[in-house]
Amino acid sequence: MLFTLKKIVGGMLMPLPLILLAIGFGLGLMWFSRFQKTGRAVISVGWLTLLLLSLQPVADALLRPIENSYPTWRNSQRVQYIVVLGGGYTWNPQWAPGSNLLNNSLPRLNEGIRLWRASPGAKLIFTGGVAQSNTVSAAEVGARVAESLGVPREDIITLDRPKDTEEEAAAVKLVIGDAPFLLVTSASHLPRAMIFFQRAGLHPLPAPANQLAIESALNPWERAIPSPLWLMHSERASYETLGRIWQWLKGASGEPGKQ
C-alpha cells in the first residue's frame, strides 16, 4: 500500500500533472468564482512554466548536473558481477524481445551487456519485481532480452522480488556479499542508487547508462521549439529530485556513505 501511495503521490508531483492541476484550478476560478484576475494569473504562470520546461536549454540544464555525477565506465578493472537495475517494462511474447523494455530499461540493458562482454567470466544480475499488470517480472524480462542478444542463461541471475531501489540493494547484498560490482542504471538515477547500495554495505562501481541531457550541437530549431522530449527530461530531473528528498527524509544524508 505504501509503495502504491508513493508512486501515486510522486506521479502527481511531476511537472505535467502539477501544471495541468494548476491550470484547471485557474479555469475554475475564472468560470465559477469572482477571482477571475487570480485565475488568469494562475493559468498564465502554468502556461509559461510548461513552455519553459518543454525547451531543450531549460530541460537539459535541470537534468545535466544530476547525470554528470559519474562518468561512463571505461575502466579495465575486473569484476565478478554486473548489476542492471530494473525499470519500465511489459511482456508481450509477440513483440520483438527488446520492445518489452520501456523507457530507461533498454539502454540500461545495452550498457550492462557491453560491460559483460568486456568482463569475461562475470555474471549479469537483473533486478525488478512483477508489476501489477504483468505475470513476468522486470528481472525476468531483462534476462530474456539479454538471452536474445547472445548472453548465456548460466551467466544471468534474476532477482525478481524487489519493488524499488532500496529493496534491490538489499537483495543484491544477499547474493554477492562484499564483492565489488558494476552498478548499471540510468545516469540520472545513479546518484540516488549509489546511496542506497552503499548504505546496504555494498561496494558498487558506478556505471551510468541512458544519458539524456544533450551537450553536443543541436539544430537551432530543436533548441527553440517546445517538445514532449524535452518535457520528459524536465520530468526526469524532477523525479530524481523528489526521490532524493524522500531518501533524505527516510534518513539518508543525500551523499554516498554518510548517514
N, C-alpha and C positions, 0 to 999 in steps of 0.2 A: 504493500500500500504506500509506504513512504517513497519507494523508488518511483512508482507511477505518479505520485503527487509532485515529486521533484521534477520529473520530466514535463508535467503539465505546466507547473509554475514557471520553470525555466523557459519553456517554449513560448509562453505568453509574454515573457520579458524580452524576447528578441525584438529587434528594431521594427520589422514589418508588422507583426500583430500589435505591438505597442503603439505605433504611429496610426494604424487603422482605428484602434480604440480611441485615440485622441481625436482623430478627425470625426469619428462617429459621435463622440461627446460634443464636439463643436457644432456639428449639424443639429444635434438635439437641442443645444442652447439656442441656435438660430430659429428653429422651427417651433419649439414648444416652450420657450421662455422669453422673458423680456431682456435677457442678457445677450442680445444679438451682436453687440460690438465685441464682447468677450468670445463669443462663438466664432466670429470671423478671425479673431486673433489666433485662437487655438488651431483653426483649420489652416491658416497661413503658416504658422510655425511648423505644423505637421507636414505640410506640403514641402516647405523648404528643407526640412530635415531629411525627408525621403529623397529629395533631389540630390542633396549633398552626399548622402550615404550610397547613392547609386552612381557616383562619379569615381572613376579609377584613382585619381590622385588622392582623394579623401579616403576611400575604402582601403587602399593599399598602404597609406600612411598609418592607418589604425592597426593593420594586420602585421606589417613588416617587423616592428620591434619584437613581437611575440615569436614570429617564425625564425628570426635571426639569432635566437638564443643559442643554437647549436649548429655547427656546420655539417654538411653532408659527410657521412662516414667514408673515408678513403684510406684508413689506417690498415696496416698489414697484420695487426695483432690477431692471433688465432683465438677463436672462441669455440666452445662446445655447443652453445645454444644461440639461436636467433629467435627472439620472441616478437611475434607480429600481433599487435592488439586488434581486436575486432572492431567493426564499425557497422555502417548501414549495409543491409543485405536483404535478399529474399531467396526463395528457392523455387524455380520453375525448371524441371528437367528438360523441357522442350527448348529452352534458350541455350545459346552458346554459354559455356560454363562461366566465363568472366562477366557476363551480363548480370549474374546474380549478386555481384559485389557492387553495392551502390555507393555513390558519393565518394567518400575518402577511402573506402576499403580496398579497391583495386590498386591504386597507387601504393598503398602500404604493402600489399602482397607482392607487387612487382619489385619493390625495393628489397623485401625480405628474400625473394628468390635470387636477386642479384648478389646479395651478401652471402647467401647459402652457397652459391656457385663459387664464390671467392674464398670459402672456408671449408675445404674438404673434410668430411667426417662430422660436420656439425649437424645438429638436429634443428628442424624448424618447429616452433611451438606456436600454434594458433589458439587464440582465446576468444571467448564470447559465448554467452548462453543462448537459449532459444527465445526468440521474440514471440509475443503473444499470438501473432497471426501465422506463425510458421511451426512446422514439425521438425525441422532440421536446425541445428544451432549455427551461429555465426562461425564458430571454430570449425565445424564440420564442412560448411560451405567453403571456407578458406582452404581446407585440406583437399577437397575435391577439385577446386580450381587449380591448386598447386600440382596435383597429380596430373591434370590435363595438360600442364605445361612441362611435364617431364620429371617432377620430383617424386622419387620412390616413396611409397606409403611407409616403409620402415624408417624413413628419415623424418617422419612427421609425428608430432604429438599434439593432441587436441585437448583443450581444457574448456569444456562446454557448460560449466556451471556459473561462472562469474557473470554478473549483470552490469558491473561498472568497473572503472579503472582500479578502484581501491580493492575490490574483490579479485580482480585479475592479478594484482600484485601478491595477494595472499596465496592464491592458487599456484602461481609460478614458484613462490618460495617453497611450497611443499614438494615440488617436483625436482628443483635443481639445487636447493640449499644455498650455499655461499658461492657457487661458481659464477664467474663473470659471464656476461652475455650481452648481445646486442639487443637493444630495445628499439623496435621499429614501430613508429606511429606517425601521425601527421605532424608536420613541423610546428603547427600552432598548438597542438595538444601535448607535445613532448615536454615542455617545462613543467606542466602540472603532473604528467605521468611520472617524471623523474622523482618528484617529491613523494608520491605515493610509494614507488618502488624502493626508494632509499629508506623511507620510514619503516618499511616492512623488513629491513635488514638485508636487502639485496644490493648487488653491485652492478647496476646497469651501465652499459656504454651507450651513449645517445646516438641513434641513427635515424635522423628525420627523413620523412618522405612527404610527398604531396604538398610541396611548397606552392603557394598560390599568389603571394604578393609579387607583382612583376616589377623588376628593376631595370630590365633591358628596354630598348627603344620600342615605342608603340606609334602607330599612325596617329596624327593629331585628332582625327575624329573619334578614335577609340578612347581617347582621354577625355573628350569633351561631351560625348553623348551618353546619357544615363543608360545603364544596362542592368538587367537582373543578375548578370555575372558579378558585377562589382558590388551590388547589394548583398550577394551571398558572401563576398569577402568581408563586408562590414558585419554581417551576422556572425561569421566565424570568429571575428575579433571579440564581438560582444559575448558570444557563448563561452569562450575561454576566459574572458574577464570575470564573468559571473561564476564560472567554475572555480577560479582562484579565490574569489571572495567566499564561496561556500567552503572551500578547502580550509581557508583561514579561520572561518567561524567554527569549523569542526576541530581546530586545534593545531593545524599546520601553520608554520610561520609564513609560508609562501616562498621559502628558499630551501633547496635540497639540503638535507642533513641537519636541519635546525627544527627545534620544537617551538 
